[in-house]
Amino acid sequence: MIQKIEFPQQPTYYILRDEENGPILSHGKVEPSQVLETIRNIMETYIDENEWEAKLLEGGIDLNEQEDLPSPLGGIEL
């Protein structure tokens, strides 16, 4: 199933996983002029950037020590 964030009214932060409470596979922000589509099973969305950052820290990701994560498209080439 493809999940989407389409032209949100305000910047929307996301976390993508393949299973509930599984490892974070991708994360980022979608601006009001953008669309995100993913094949990942779990998409968590946040409006509050601090709440999103706290969830990332819980998942072992510190934005101050950013690492490269796989594409939210799950390897699909456009």
C-alpha positions, 0 to 999 in steps of 0.5 A: 500500500502506498502512503502519502502526505500531499501538500500539507497545510503546514510543514509536516515531519514524518518517520517511516518504519516497516513494522510497529515499533520497528527500526526507523527506516527514513525520516524528514519534512514535507513542505506545503508545496511538496508531496511524499509517497512511500511503500513503507507500512508505518508512517508517523506524522508530526506537526510539532518539530520538537515532538518529532525530534524526541521520537527520533531520539527514542529511535536512536537518531540524533539529528545533530549526528545525522546519518544517511538513511534509505530513500522513503520510496523504498528503493523505487527508481523514478 
